[in-house]
Amino acid sequence: MTDEAIFDVVVIGGGPAGATAAHDLARRGRKVALMDKAGRIKPCGGAIPPRLIRDFGIPDHLLKARVSSARMISPKGVAVDMPIKGGFVGMVDRCEFDEWLRARAAASGATRVTGAYEKITRGEDGVACVHYKGKGESEPQSLRARLVIGADGALSQVGRQEVPGADKTRFVFAYHEIIETPPAETNDPDRCEIHYRGLLSPDFYAWIFPHGDTMSVGTGSANKGFSLKTSVRELRDGTGLSAAATVRREGAPIPLKPLKRWDNGRDVILAGDAAGVVAPASGEGIYYAMLGGRLSADAAEECLRTGDARALATARKRFMKLHGRVFFILGMMQYVWYRNDRLREAFVSLCKDPDVQRLTWEAYMNKELVRADPMAHVRIFFKDLAHLLRLASP
């Protein structure tokens, strides 16, 4: 087979991570194939920060809503509003958003392939051969590639087959229903709701996110015996949304922490949910997926340029240097505050604090820990301690 028939990179998975990686590599002039299953939509609240919009050139027309506040609701029904001063949270519909990203990658020169990944083999020349089942095809198809980026989700088959340890990760299982938005007088189109109640999730949270004409109503849990569909039904019943028409239902696992290794040391690197880059406590994944896709593309480019497979490991190193501390802090927060309804009640009470609100939104919108106000962090620490020791009432 001639060099012309070999792709520089085959990207498996056309979500935000894979589409971003394909786009970045195609823009550099690399020969890229972007493989994706048709019709798969990940369950996702669709929240994206301004940092993502800026860094990845997202046009305004993809924003279904600009959320200006979040309402945190405690197990006892106490509602705490957290206004977003000087910014917003963008809301996108993953069906439209992901397809736009894939189309942008194609416009940059990536070849789109519709099919389901099966396995990777290697010929005598060592070049990877990606086997897949094409849509409507009775026989398996294949593509040859110098490198493969696996962005095929939390249960990544690429990772499980190629990267040591990729089959050991733990998950939160998420489920949501996209429903038609009720009349404006019964809801605030610029506010999202986050429900912290063990009945709705024993170890995570439930949500109601506005998407303009539709809304995402969902929940998540790592408890396999917990009924997510029952939880969403109870959330809809309790918030006056039971009569709203259901547009679609979606469910999928969400990884709890980044994998310890993203590459196989040879010709495969992971990105997005396949690499485990979903933030603990918040479940936020779109920004981190797209950043992971970009860093994996950078690592692939360096590997192709130098021929040194060690370059593939730089994607994880760079990601953890940027966000490893944030993931650790969020993981500790989830462990401490999500264990029972008493602690959830205390957590929501903490959200009334102006320091908590300001630092939370600044960190979210800019994707950086706020270091400019150390005394605010000290105040929050002692307030946290007081609630944990029951020295302060919710």
N, C-alpha and C positions, 0 to 999 in steps of 0.2 A: 504494500500500500504506500502511495506517495505521501510526502509531507503535506501536500495540499489537501489531502483527505483527513488530516489529523487536526483536531481542534487544539488550540492552546489550553483552553479550559472548558470543561463541561460543568455547568452549575445545575445541580439537581434540587428542585424546589423553587417555585416562583413567588413565594411570599416576600415581605419587605427585605429580608436578609439576602435571599438569592437574587431577587430582581436588582437590588442595589449593587451587589457584587458584579453581576453581569453587565450592568450599565457602566460601572467604573472601568472595568476591564475593556469593554468594547470601545469606550471613548479613548482609551490609550492605543487603540489599533490592534488589540488582540483578537484572535479568531475565537469567538465564544458561542457556545450553545446553551440556551436556557430551557431546561426541561421541567414541565409542570403537568400535574394532573388537571383535567378540566373539571370545573364546577365545584372545587373544594373551597369552602370559606371557613376560616378559623373563628371560633367563638371569641369575641373580643369586644370590650367596651368601646374601643376606638379612640382612646384619648392620646393626643400627641402634644408635646410642649412646643413653645415658640422656638427653642433651640433646634428642634428637628426641622421645623418649617424653614428656618434660615439655612441650616447646614446642608439640607438636601433639596432645596429649591422646590418646595411644595406650593402649587398655585392655590389661590384663594377659593377657586370654585370647588375644590375637594373638601373644604370645611363645611360640614353640615350644621355646625353650631360653634359658637365661641362662648364657652362656659366662663362666667365671671365669679362664681362662688360654688362652694361645695357644702352640702348639709350633711353633717355627721349625726347619725341617729343611734342612741345608746340602747341597751337591752330594755331599759325602763321606758323607752320612748322619748327621752330627752333629746331635743334637736339643737345642735350647735352649728351655726352658720360660719363658714370661713371664707370671707370675701377675698378675692384675688386682686390686690392693689397693684396697679401698673402693669397688668398683663392679663392672660387668659389661658384656658386650656382648649385647644382645638379638638373637635370631634369629627371623625371620619367614619364612613361606612366601608368596612374591609372589602366588600364585594367590588365596589368601585375603585377604592384606593389601591388595592393590590393589582388590579388589572391596569390601572394607569401606570404604575411602576413597571410592569412587564412590558407595556407598550413603549414606554420611554427607553427601556433597555434595547428593544428591537429597533427603535428609531436611531439609536446610537450605533447599531451594527450587529447586535446579537441575533443569532438564529433561534427562533422559537420552535420548540419541539413539544408536542403534546403526547404524553405517555407516562406509564407507571414504571418507576425504577425497579429492577430485579436484582442485579449483582454487578460486580466488577471482576473482570479477569485480566490477565496480562499475557501478551504473546512473548515469543522468544526475544523480541527486541525490547521488552520491558515496558512498552507503552500500554497504558490502561485502556481497556475496552469496556464501555458502559453498556450493559444489556438492559433493555426496557421493552415493555409491551405497548406498542403504539395504539392510539384510539382507533378502533375498528379494524385492527390488524390481527390476523389469526396466528401469525408467526412472530416470534421475538425479533426485535430490531437491535442495532448496536451503533455506538459512536466511539471513535478513538480519541483519546485526549492525553495530553502531557500531564495535566493536572485535573483534579476533580474537587469541586466545592460541594459539600453536602449541606444543603439548607432545607432538608426534608422533614423538619418538625421535631417535636419532642421525642417521638418514638423512631428517630432516624434509623432507617435500615442501613444507610451508608455508614453511620457511626458504629452501629452494632457489628457490622461486618469488618470494618477497617480500623477503628480507633480503640485501643485498649481502654477499658473502663467505661465506655460509652453506654453500656447496658446496665450500669449500676445506679443511675440517677433516680431520685425520688420525685414524685409529681403531686401537684394539686390538680384535681379534675374539675374543669370549668364547664358550665352550661349556661346558655342564655337564650332568650326569646326576643326576636325583633318584632315589635308590635307597632301598630299605627298610633301616632301621637294623638291623645285626646284634645278637646278644645282648649285654647290658651287660658281660659279663665280657671281651669282646674289644675294647671301646672305652670311652672316657671321654665321657659325654654332655654334659659341661660344658667340653669343651676343643675348640678348633678347631686345625687343622693347616694350615701354609702351607709349601709346598715350593719352595725356590729351587734349581732344577737346570735347566741348559740343555736336557737331554733332554726335560723336561716343558714348558719354555717358554724360548725363547732370549732373551727380552727382557721378561718379566713374571714371573708365578709361577703355581703350581697350588695348589689348596686342597681341603680337606675340612672342611665346616661342618656341625655337628649341627643338626637340625630336629626333635628329639623322635623321632617314629616314622620319620622319613626323614632323609636326609643329602644335601647338595649336594656333588658331586665334580666339580671343573671346572678349567679353565685358560684362558689368554688369550695372544694374541700379535698384534703388528702385522705379522709376517712372513706374507704371504699364501701362501707355499709350505709353511708349517708345518702338519702335520696335527693339529688339536686333538682329533679323535676318537681318533686313535692314542695321543696323549698321555694322555687320560683313561683309556683302556683299560690303558695301562702303569701309571698311578697306582693304579688299582683292583687290578691284579694284584700290584703291589708292596706293597700295604697290606692284603692279605687281604680285599678287597671284591669280588672278581670274581664270587663266587657270589651276591651279594645281588641281589634282584629289582630291575629297573629300572622305575621308575614313569613317568618321562617324560624326554625329551631336548629341550634348548633351546639355541639359538645366536643371537647378534646382535652387531653392532658396538657398541663403547663409545668415545665421543670422548675425545681425549687432553688437550684444553685448552679453556677457555672461548672462545667466539667473540669477536671484537673488537667486534662490534655485534650487539645482540639485537632491534632494531626497525627498521621501515622508515620511521620518521619521519612516519607518517601514521595507520595504524590496525591494525598488526600488531606483536605482540611475542612473543618466544620464551621458553620455560622448560624446565628439566630437561635431558635429553640433547640436545634440539634446540638448546639454548644452549651445550652443551658442558661442563656443570658436573659432571664426574666427576673426582675427585681423582687426580692422577698417582701412580704408585708403588703406592698401595693399591687403586685402582679403586673406592673408595667413592663411591656415587652417591645413595643414597636420601635421606640428610639434605640434601645439597646440592640435590637435585631439589625436595624439599618447600620448602626455604627459597627457592629460585628461583621456585617457583610462588607462594609468598606475596608475594615482592617484586614479581613481575609483576602480581599482583592489586592490590597497593598502587599501582603505577604506572598501571594501567588505571583504577582508581578516581579517581586524581588527574586523569587525562586526561578522563574523563567529567565530573568535577565542574567543571573549568576550561575545557574545550574546547581545551586547549593540548597538541598532540601531542608537544611536547618533553618532557612528563612521562614518556613511555614510556622514555626513555633512563635514567631514574633507577634502574630495576631493576638494570641491569648496574653502574652506578656504586656503588650501595649494596652489591651482592654483592662486588665487587672490593675495596672498602674493608674489608669484614669478613674476606674470605678470600683475597684476591689474593696476599698474602705467603705464606700456607700453601701455595697451589697452586704458587708459584714454588719454594719449598723442596722440596716433594715431587717436582716435576719434575726438579730438580737431583739429588735423591737417586736417582731412577730412572735418570737418565743416567749417574751415577757408578757405582752399585753393581750394576746389572743387566746390564752389558755382557758379562761372561764369568764362568765358574765360579770362577775365582780370587777375583774381587771379591765374588761372592755368598758364597763361603766366609768371607771377611773380614767381610762384612756380618752374617752370622748370628753370628759370633763376637762382634761388637760388641753383639749383643742380650743377651749375658750380663751386660752392665754394669748395675748398679742405677740409675745416673743415666738411661741410655737407656730402661730399662723404665719408670721412674716418669714421666719427661717424656712418653714416647710415650702412655701410657695417660691421663695427665691431659689432654693435648691432644686425644686422641681422644674421651674421654667428654664434655668440656666444649666442644669445637670452638673452642678458643682456644689461641694460642701461650702457653706457660708463661713468664712474664717474671720471676717472683718469685725465681728462683734463678740469677742470671747466672753464678756460678762453675760450676754444673753444665753449662751450655752451653759454657763455656771448656774444661772437662775433656773433654767429648765431642768438641769440635773437634780437640783434640790427639790424642785416640785415633783419630779418623777419619784424621787426617793420617798417623799412624804406620802404620796398616793400608794406606793408599794407597801409601806409600813403602816398604812391606814391612819396616818397622822392628819390627813386631810380628807374631808368628806367629798364625794363626787358632786 
